[in-house]
Amino acid sequence: MLFLLVLAAASFAWWISGYLFAYTDDAYLTSDIVSITPEVMGPIEAVHVTDNEWVARGTILFTIDPVPFRLAVEQARAEEARSQAQLPVDRAQLQVLGAQKQSADAAARFAASNLRRDTPLGQSGTISIQALDQTRTTEEQSVAQQHAAEAAMQKAKETLSVDKAAATSAHAARLLAEWRLSRTKVVAPVDGYVTHLAVQSGDMVSTSQAAVAIVDGNAWRVVANYKEYYLRHLRPGGLAWIWLDSHPWHLYRARIQGIAHGISRQPGSEALVPYVSPTVNWIRLERRIPVRFTLLDSPGGDQLFMGADARVLVIY
């Protein structure tokens, strides 16, 4: 009878505890893994960091052989200079043709005036038919020269337009070549720890594969998988206490950052939503939902380890 009373009291205490606090040891410390993929391809000239080293944002991690990129910049600059040098020549040619067009216009007006004057004189017999024909021929030739000058000027304008476009393209190519040269120095995009460094001088790196990974030193958080039973009591902003297995016998304050509103019920799609296994050693467990906590206290950034186990207590 006493055993039954003790068992009943224990069951009641376990049941009522769910209304007082939420505890789980299914938790871990994590951060963001920042994958650094080079923006240009080439052999590594030098590696400037070591494995597990703390690096600040902007620190040079490694350099790619810059020689071919420098040559590309020189070539692009030469092409830009050549295309820019052609523009004054085109403008000068356009001015010459413009003057010729003005001269042809004046000659055409003069020839047309002569024709208007000689036509009635030829009809009255004051001048000979041969003289009238000569005036008419001169007027036709002047009009043809006017059209030729206009066509030459239009062609010169088109040539200038094409050369301007070529100069703009050469300028963009030069900027691109300089940008590519600047990307031979691969820098850290965040503060953090270099992890699992595997590249070395002489390795060929590409733009399709990450070369270095950094554990973000400013994104530490604890993720705890809580049973569905507790979720109704958890609210973002609520205070929590964290036990880190890497630093036992210390409790660190944390805040509930948020509760996941979706999990995958099938493994393999963790890239989009998390998957929490519902079984342990063939025992079917109550479904658990990830809850994220932001650390208010910690043993120090250099004492945090991604993947370390944790325990979380939330008192309502």
Order of alpha helices (4+ residues) and beta strands (2+ residues): alpha-beta-beta-beta-beta-beta-alpha-alpha-beta-beta-beta-beta-beta-alpha-beta-beta-beta-beta-beta-beta
